[in-house]
């Protein structure tokens, strides 16, 4: 069950500078992610959602369904390194020439969609629990 988002005011003030740089194109470091994570319930899932909101073409959302699809332990999704690995995976998959056909089929069914978003969405859908699970 998702948690209610709690933003720490002091932590959010510190994170705002990092978020603005990232929104402007800066590639975040592990330290940037940690500062933002601290402001968002200390949650990497929340951080990925916030980053996706400010720059959707650059930041996929990581959550338990994606983690399940990838076969990762749920405890791992709270780690910055896991998100960095996931983001790199999404970028790599979305840039594969073989992904052209998959991307076209996703767009045919769901409408115009960025390649990174299509890769992320397929992992999300693939991580749905089976009935009875």
C-alpha positions as CSV (number, residue, x, y, z in Angstrom):
1,X,0.0,0.0,0.0
2,X,1.5,3.4,-0.9
3,X,2.5,5.7,1.9
4,X,1.2,9.3,2.2
5,X,3.9,11.7,1.0
6,X,5.4,13.7,3.8
7,X,7.7,16.5,2.8
8,X,10.2,17.8,5.3
9,X,10.3,21.6,5.0
10,X,14.0,22.0,5.8
11,X,15.0,19.0,3.6
12,X,12.7,20.2,0.8
13,X,14.4,23.6,0.9
14,X,17.8,21.9,0.4
15,X,16.4,19.6,-2.2
16,X,14.9,22.4,-4.2
17,X,18.3,23.6,-5.5
18,X,19.1,20.0,-6.6
19,X,15.8,19.6,-8.3
20,X,16.1,22.8,-10.2
21,X,19.5,21.9,-11.5
22,X,18.2,18.5,-12.5
23,X,15.2,20.0,-14.2
24,X,17.6,22.2,-16.2
25,X,19.5,19.2,-17.5
26,X,22.1,18.5,-14.8
27,X,22.9,14.8,-14.5
28,X,22.3,13.9,-10.8
29,X,25.0,12.3,-8.7
30,X,24.4,9.8,-5.9
31,X,24.6,12.8,-3.5
32,X,21.9,14.7,-5.4
33,X,19.6,11.6,-5.2
34,X,20.3,11.3,-1.4
35,X,19.4,14.9,-0.7
36,X,16.1,14.6,-2.7
37,X,15.3,11.2,-1.1
38,X,15.7,12.8,2.4
39,X,13.0,15.3,1.5
40,X,10.6,12.7,0.2
41,X,9.9,10.3,3.1
42,X,13.4,9.0,2.7
43,X,11.9,7.0,-0.2
44,X,13.6,6.3,-3.5
45,X,10.2,5.4,-5.0
46,X,8.9,8.9,-4.0
47,X,12.1,10.4,-5.4
48,X,11.7,8.6,-8.7
49,X,8.1,9.9,-9.0
50,X,9.2,13.5,-8.2
51,X,12.0,13.3,-10.7
52,X,9.6,11.9,-13.3
53,X,7.2,14.7,-12.6
54,X,9.9,17.4,-13.3
55,X,11.6,15.6,-16.2
56,X,9.5,12.7,-17.5
57,X,11.7,12.0,-20.5
58,X,14.7,11.5,-18.4
59,X,13.5,9.7,-15.2
60,X,11.5,6.5,-15.1
61,X,9.4,5.6,-12.0
62,X,10.7,2.8,-9.9
63,X,8.2,1.0,-7.7
64,X,7.4,-2.5,-6.3
65,X,5.8,-3.7,-9.5
66,X,8.9,-2.8,-11.6
67,X,11.1,-4.4,-8.9
68,X,9.0,-7.6,-9.1
69,X,9.3,-7.7,-12.9
70,X,13.1,-7.4,-12.6
71,X,13.3,-10.0,-9.9
72,X,14.8,-7.6,-7.4
73,X,14.2,-7.8,-3.7
74,X,11.7,-5.2,-2.5
75,X,14.2,-3.8,0.1
76,X,16.5,-2.9,-2.8
77,X,14.2,-0.3,-4.2
78,X,15.0,2.1,-1.4
79,X,18.6,2.4,-2.5
80,X,20.0,5.1,-4.7
81,X,22.3,2.6,-6.5
82,X,19.2,0.5,-7.4
83,X,17.5,3.5,-9.0
84,X,20.6,4.4,-10.9
85,X,20.9,0.9,-12.2
86,X,17.2,0.8,-13.1
87,X,17.4,4.2,-14.9
88,X,20.5,3.0,-16.9
89,X,18.6,-0.2,-17.8
90,X,15.6,1.7,-19.0
91,X,17.7,4.0,-21.1
92,X,19.7,1.1,-22.6
93,X,16.6,-0.9,-23.4
94,X,14.8,2.1,-25.0
95,X,17.8,2.8,-27.2
96,X,18.1,-0.7,-28.6
97,X,17.3,-1.0,-32.3
98,X,15.2,-4.1,-31.5
99,X,13.0,-1.8,-29.3
100,X,11.8,0.1,-32.3
101,X,9.1,-2.5,-33.1
102,X,8.0,-2.8,-29.5
103,X,7.8,1.0,-29.1
104,X,5.7,1.2,-32.3
105,X,3.3,-1.4,-31.0
106,X,3.0,0.4,-27.6
107,X,2.2,3.6,-29.4
108,X,-0.3,1.9,-31.7
109,X,-2.2,0.7,-28.7
110,X,-1.8,3.6,-26.3
111,X,-0.9,6.7,-28.4
112,X,2.2,8.8,-28.6
113,X,4.7,7.9,-25.9
114,X,8.4,8.5,-25.3
115,X,10.6,5.4,-25.7
116,X,11.8,5.6,-22.1
117,X,8.2,5.8,-20.9
118,X,7.3,2.8,-23.0
119,X,10.1,0.7,-21.6
120,X,9.1,1.7,-18.0
121,X,5.4,1.0,-18.7
122,X,6.1,-2.5,-20.0
123,X,8.2,-3.3,-16.9
124,X,5.4,-1.9,-14.7
125,X,2.7,-4.0,-16.5
126,X,4.9,-7.0,-16.4
127,X,5.2,-6.8,-12.7
128,X,1.5,-7.1,-11.9
129,X,0.7,-9.8,-9.4
130,X,-1.1,-12.8,-10.8
131,X,-4.5,-13.6,-9.5
132,X,-4.2,-15.4,-6.2
133,X,-0.8,-14.0,-5.5
